Amino acid sequence: MKNAIGRKEFGSHVVDSITLSLVQFKTDWSGACQIVSMIYDDLAKAYEGTVNFFTVDLEEESHLGKEYGIRELPTILFFKSGKVIDYATGLVPKNVLISKIENALSASNN
C-alpha cells in the first residue's frame, strides 16, 4: 500500500531501499493530484509486495520538493537503489505508469 512519508523517513524508506519505490509528490488542493492519486492507489494495490509506493505532501515537505527539483504537480519519481531512474509529471494515464513500472522492474532484473 502507499504510505505518506516525510523527510525523516525518506532516506531509510526510499533512498536506502533496493526495492523499486515510487514517490508521488502532491498537494491536497490540486485537482490533477487527486485524479492521479486514484490511479496511484490502484497501482499500489496491484504491485503490493513488489514495488513500494509513497506520497509526499509538498505543503508539509517543501524541502523535499526543492531537493528533487519538483516543478509540476503531481510528479512521481521512480527510485531504485537510491537513484531516480524515471519520472512522470502531470496527468499521466494509468497505462503509461504501468509501462514505466514494468520497464523499471525488468531493467532491475537484468
C-alpha positions as CSV (number, residue, x, y, z in Angstrom):
1,M,0.0,0.0,0.0
2,K,1.0,3.6,-0.2
3,N,2.4,5.5,2.7
4,A,2.7,9.2,3.4
5,I,6.3,10.0,4.3
6,G,8.3,13.0,5.3
7,R,12.0,13.9,5.4
8,K,12.8,11.7,8.4
9,E,11.5,8.5,6.7
10,F,12.5,9.4,3.2
11,G,16.1,8.3,3.5
12,S,15.5,4.9,5.1
13,H,12.3,4.0,3.2
14,V,13.3,5.3,-0.3
15,V,16.9,6.3,-0.7
16,D,18.3,3.3,1.2
17,S,15.9,0.8,-0.3
18,I,17.0,-1.6,-3.1
19,T,13.3,-2.2,-4.0
20,L,11.7,-0.1,-6.7
21,S,10.0,2.8,-4.9
22,L,7.6,5.3,-6.4
23,V,7.1,8.6,-4.7
24,Q,4.2,10.8,-5.6
25,F,4.8,14.5,-4.8
26,K,1.4,16.1,-4.4
27,T,-0.9,18.6,-2.6
28,D,-4.4,18.0,-1.4
29,W,-5.8,21.1,-3.2
30,S,-4.6,20.1,-6.7
31,G,-7.3,18.6,-8.9
32,A,-4.7,16.8,-11.1
33,C,-3.1,15.3,-8.0
34,Q,-6.5,14.0,-6.8
35,I,-7.1,12.3,-10.2
36,V,-3.6,10.8,-10.4
37,S,-3.9,9.7,-6.7
38,M,-6.8,7.4,-7.7
39,I,-4.6,5.7,-10.3
40,Y,-1.7,5.6,-7.9
41,D,-3.9,3.9,-5.3
42,D,-4.9,1.2,-7.8
43,L,-1.3,0.6,-8.8
44,A,-0.2,0.4,-5.2
45,K,-2.7,-2.4,-4.7
46,A,-1.7,-4.2,-7.9
47,Y,2.0,-4.1,-7.2
48,E,1.8,-4.7,-3.5
49,G,4.8,-6.7,-2.3
50,T,6.8,-5.9,-5.5
51,V,7.0,-2.1,-5.6
52,N,6.9,0.4,-2.7
53,F,4.5,3.3,-3.1
54,F,4.9,6.5,-1.1
55,T,3.4,10.0,-1.1
56,V,4.9,13.3,-0.1
57,D,2.7,16.3,0.6
58,L,4.5,19.3,-0.7
59,E,2.6,21.6,1.6
60,E,4.3,19.9,4.6
61,E,7.6,18.8,3.0
62,S,8.5,21.6,0.6
63,H,12.3,21.0,1.2
64,L,12.0,17.5,-0.4
65,G,10.3,19.1,-3.4
66,K,13.2,21.6,-3.7
67,E,15.8,18.8,-3.2
68,Y,14.4,16.8,-6.1
69,G,13.5,19.7,-8.4
70,I,9.8,19.2,-8.3
71,R,8.2,22.0,-10.5
72,E,4.9,20.4,-11.7
73,L,2.2,18.6,-9.7
74,P,1.7,15.8,-9.5
75,T,5.2,14.4,-10.0
76,I,6.0,10.7,-9.5
77,L,9.7,9.8,-9.1
78,F,10.9,6.2,-9.6
79,F,13.7,5.3,-7.2
80,K,15.9,2.2,-7.4
81,S,18.9,1.8,-5.0
82,G,18.8,5.4,-4.1
83,K,18.8,6.9,-7.6
84,V,16.0,8.4,-9.6
85,I,15.6,6.2,-12.6
86,D,12.4,7.6,-14.2
87,Y,9.7,10.1,-13.5
88,A,6.2,11.1,-14.6
89,T,4.6,14.5,-14.3
90,G,1.1,15.9,-14.7
91,L,-2.0,13.9,-15.7
92,V,-0.3,10.6,-16.6
93,P,-2.6,7.8,-18.0
94,K,-2.6,4.6,-16.0
95,N,-1.2,2.5,-18.9
96,V,1.9,4.9,-19.1
97,L,2.6,4.4,-15.4
98,I,2.2,0.6,-15.8
99,S,4.7,0.6,-18.7
100,K,7.2,2.7,-16.7
101,I,6.8,0.3,-13.7
102,E,7.3,-2.8,-15.8
103,N,10.3,-1.3,-17.6
104,A,11.9,-0.4,-14.3
105,L,11.2,-3.9,-12.9
106,S,12.6,-5.7,-16.0
107,A,15.7,-3.4,-16.0
108,S,16.4,-4.3,-12.4
109,N,16.2,-8.0,-13.2
110,N,19.0,-7.8,-15.9
